[in-house]
Amino acid sequence: MKKILLMLSVVFIFSACNKCVECVDSYNGQTEEWYVYDGDGGATFGDRITEVCSDNFESKEDFNNYIDAIEDEGVDCKSDFWN
């Protein structure tokens, strides 16, 4: 019985994952970064990452079409599975 519950939980974990992707936009080859202005000129703090999740769409097809459309515009999207 414990093995069955373990297997079901593993299947649930993997079926629930991979619903989101992280997208990084770039302009003219420059990756958009977080930037903070201060009295000394400012500082950057890494890439600006936007997370897009399939839960925000009515169907998986709409989600995939949206990801394809923004990738055609130069946005780089990667799976959020290991983060």
C-alpha positions as CSV (number, residue, x, y, z in Angstrom):
1,M,0.0,0.0,0.0
2,K,2.8,2.4,0.9
3,K,4.5,1.7,-2.5
4,I,1.3,2.5,-4.3
5,L,0.9,5.8,-2.5
6,L,4.6,6.7,-3.1
7,M,4.2,5.9,-6.9
8,L,1.0,8.0,-7.0
9,S,2.6,10.9,-5.3
10,V,5.6,10.8,-7.7
11,V,3.3,10.8,-10.6
12,F,1.3,13.7,-9.2
13,I,4.5,15.7,-8.6
14,F,5.7,15.3,-12.2
15,S,2.3,16.0,-13.7
16,A,1.9,19.2,-11.6
17,C,5.3,20.4,-12.6
18,N,6.4,22.1,-15.8
19,K,3.4,24.4,-15.9
20,C,5.5,27.5,-15.9
21,V,8.3,29.0,-17.9
22,E,10.8,31.7,-17.1
23,C,11.3,34.3,-19.9
24,V,14.1,36.8,-20.3
25,D,13.7,39.6,-22.7
26,S,16.6,41.3,-24.5
27,Y,16.8,44.5,-26.7
28,N,19.4,44.8,-29.4
29,G,21.3,41.9,-27.8
30,Q,21.3,43.4,-24.3
31,T,19.4,41.4,-21.7
32,E,17.0,43.5,-19.7
33,E,18.2,43.8,-16.1
34,W,16.9,45.1,-12.8
35,Y,18.4,48.6,-12.3
36,V,18.3,50.7,-9.1
37,Y,19.1,54.5,-9.3
38,D,20.9,56.0,-6.3
39,G,23.1,58.9,-5.6
40,D,26.2,57.2,-6.9
41,G,24.9,56.4,-10.4
42,G,23.0,53.2,-9.8
43,A,23.6,49.5,-9.9
44,T,22.2,46.4,-11.8
45,F,21.0,43.3,-10.0
46,G,20.8,40.6,-12.7
47,D,18.3,39.6,-15.4
48,R,14.7,40.7,-15.3
49,I,12.8,37.3,-15.4
50,T,9.1,37.0,-16.1
51,E,7.3,33.8,-15.1
52,V,4.5,32.7,-17.4
53,C,2.3,29.9,-16.1
54,S,-0.2,27.8,-18.0
55,D,-2.8,28.3,-15.2
56,N,-3.3,31.8,-16.5
57,F,-4.6,30.5,-19.9
58,E,-7.9,28.7,-20.8
59,S,-6.1,25.8,-22.5
60,K,-2.6,24.3,-22.9
61,E,-2.8,25.2,-26.6
62,D,-3.4,28.9,-25.8
63,F,-0.4,28.8,-23.4
64,N,1.9,27.2,-26.1
65,N,0.7,29.6,-28.7
66,Y,1.5,32.6,-26.4
67,I,5.0,31.2,-25.6
68,D,5.7,30.6,-29.4
69,A,4.5,34.2,-30.2
70,I,6.7,35.9,-27.6
71,E,9.7,33.7,-28.5
72,D,9.2,34.9,-32.1
73,E,9.6,38.5,-30.7
74,G,13.1,37.6,-29.3
75,V,12.1,36.5,-25.7
76,D,14.0,33.5,-24.4
77,C,11.8,31.2,-22.4
78,K,13.0,28.1,-20.4
79,S,11.2,25.6,-18.3
80,D,10.9,26.4,-14.6
81,F,11.1,22.7,-13.7
82,W,14.5,22.8,-11.8
83,N,14.1,26.2,-10.1
